[in-house]
Amino acid sequence: MAFTVIKHPLILDKLTRMRKKDSNSKVFKENLDEIAQLMAYEIFQTIELKEFEIETPVAVTKGYKIAKDIVLFPILRAGLGMVDGIVKLVPNAKIGHIGLYRDETTLEPHEYFAKKPQNIKEATVLVLDPMLATGGSANMAIDKVKEWGATNIKLVCLVAAPEGKENVEKHHPDIDIYVAALDEKLDSKGYIIPGLGDAGDRIFGTK
């Protein structure tokens, strides 16, 4: 397992815009979309390719295509904000959904919806959530896709707390984790400090 902080000037610039408390939903969503795309570009550098023959207007040559399906599993609802940016790079990606909500008292996640595409066992699976806080939701989502047979799984988040990182590493030592920033800590309510606030509310303008 590897934990990777994807550091890039464009990501740092856009993440700063998202952190600002006065950024509206439009700014927040646009920058989330763009960061997800930049992160995917880095994550897919080592993706397996299949070689085949193509014909250009002047010659026959070798061509390449992604060898296996890519399946995105956004954790609802905030994870939806990362889907469009990645799909712009890999428009043939399949999309499942895992709906989880967090008990505000215990901070424990509860599943309310789960839907998968067919044949994910051989696919490259990306579990998407802007925030890796306690790690409870990420662990439950990873448990679910493993239950469905997925083996090549990557967790992709914007901002992580050390507590969430350690929790996922403990329960899923075989999973690669990619983040744009590793923040300081969690507060008493389970929010990441300095973090982004409630990503779902900021994406959808519900608070």
Residue pairs with C-beta under 8 A, 6 or more apart in sequence:
1 169
1 172
1 173
1 174
1 175
1 176
1 177
2 176
2 177
3 165
3 169
3 176
3 177
3 179
4 176
4 177
4 178
4 179
5 179
5 180
5 181
5 182
6 38
6 39
6 42
6 43
6 178
6 179
6 180
8 38
8 42
10 34
10 38
11 35
11 38
11 39
11 180
14 31
14 34
14 35
14 38
15 31
15 35
15 158
15 159
15 180
15 181
17 23
17 27
17 31
18 27
18 28
18 31
18 32
18 35
18 158
18 196
18 202
19 194
19 195
19 196
21 197
23 31
23 202
24 205
25 202
25 203
25 204
25 205
28 202
28 203
29 81
29 203
32 81
32 82
32 85
32 130
32 158
32 199
32 203
33 81
33 82
33 84
33 85
34 85
35 85
35 158
35 180
36 81
36 82
36 83
36 84
36 85
36 86
36 128
36 156
36 158
37 85
37 86
37 88
37 89
38 85
39 156
39 178
39 180
40 85
40 86
40 89
40 90
40 126
40 156
41 89
42 178
43 126
43 154
43 156
43 178
44 89
44 90
47 66
47 67
47 70
47 124
48 66
48 67
48 68
49 64
49 65
49 66
49 67
50 64
50 65
50 66
50 67
51 62
51 63
51 64
52 62
52 63
52 64
52 65
53 60
53 61
53 62
53 63
54 60
54 61
54 62
54 63
55 61
66 90
66 92
68 122
68 123
68 124
68 152
69 93
69 94
69 117
69 119
69 120
69 122
69 123
69 124
70 90
70 92
70 93
70 94
70 123
70 124
70 126
71 93
71 94
71 95
71 96
71 116
71 117
71 120
71 123
71 124
71 125
71 126
71 150
72 83
72 86
72 87
72 93
72 94
72 95
72 96
72 126
72 128
73 79
73 95
73 96
73 97
73 98
73 116
73 125
73 126
73 127
73 128
73 141
73 145
74 80
74 81
74 82
74 83
74 95
74 97
74 98
74 128
74 129
75 98
75 99
75 100
75 127
75 128
75 129
75 137
75 138
75 141
76 97
76 98
76 99
76 100
76 113
77 99
77 200
77 203
77 204
78 129
78 130
78 131
78 199
78 200
78 203
79 98
79 127
79 128
79 129
79 130
80 203
81 130
81 199
81 203
82 128
82 129
82 130
82 156
82 158
83 95
83 128
86 93
86 126
86 128
87 93
87 95
94 117
94 120
94 123
95 117
96 114
96 115
96 116
96 117
96 120
96 145
97 113
97 114
97 115
98 111
98 113
98 114
98 127
98 140
98 141
98 144
98 145
99 111
99 112
99 113
99 114
100 109
100 110
100 111
100 112
100 137
100 140
100 141
101 109
101 110
101 112
102 108
102 109
102 110
102 136
102 137
102 190
103 109
103 110
104 189
107 134
107 136
107 190
108 136
109 136
109 137
109 140
111 140
111 144
114 144
116 145
116 148
120 145
120 148
120 149
120 150
121 148
121 149
121 150
121 151
122 152
123 150
123 152
124 152
124 154
125 145
125 150
125 152
125 153
125 154
126 153
126 154
126 155
126 156
127 138
127 141
127 142
127 145
127 153
127 154
127 155
127 156
128 156
128 157
129 137
129 138
129 141
129 155
129 156
129 157
130 157
130 158
130 159
130 196
130 199
131 157
131 158
131 159
131 160
131 192
131 195
131 196
131 199
132 138
132 155
132 157
132 159
132 160
132 161
132 164
132 165
132 168
132 177
132 179
133 161
133 163
133 164
133 186
133 190
133 191
133 192
134 161
134 163
134 164
134 167
134 186
134 190
135 163
135 164
135 165
135 166
135 167
135 168
135 171
136 167
138 155
138 157
138 164
138 167
138 168
139 167
139 168
139 171
139 172
142 153
142 155
142 168
142 171
142 172
142 175
145 153
146 153
153 172
153 174
153 175
153 176
154 175
154 176
154 177
154 178
155 168
155 172
155 175
155 176
155 177
155 178
156 178
156 179
157 177
157 178
157 179
157 180
158 179
158 180
158 181
158 196
158 199
159 179
159 180
159 181
159 183
159 192
159 195
159 196
160 177
160 179
160 181
160 182
160 183
160 192
161 182
161 183
161 184
161 185
161 186
161 192
161 193
161 195
162 182
162 183
162 184
162 185
163 185
163 186
164 186
164 192
165 177
165 179
165 182
168 175
168 177
169 177
183 192
183 193
183 194
183 195
184 193
184 194
185 192
185 193
186 192
186 193
187 193
191 197
191 198
196 202
198 207
200 206
201 207
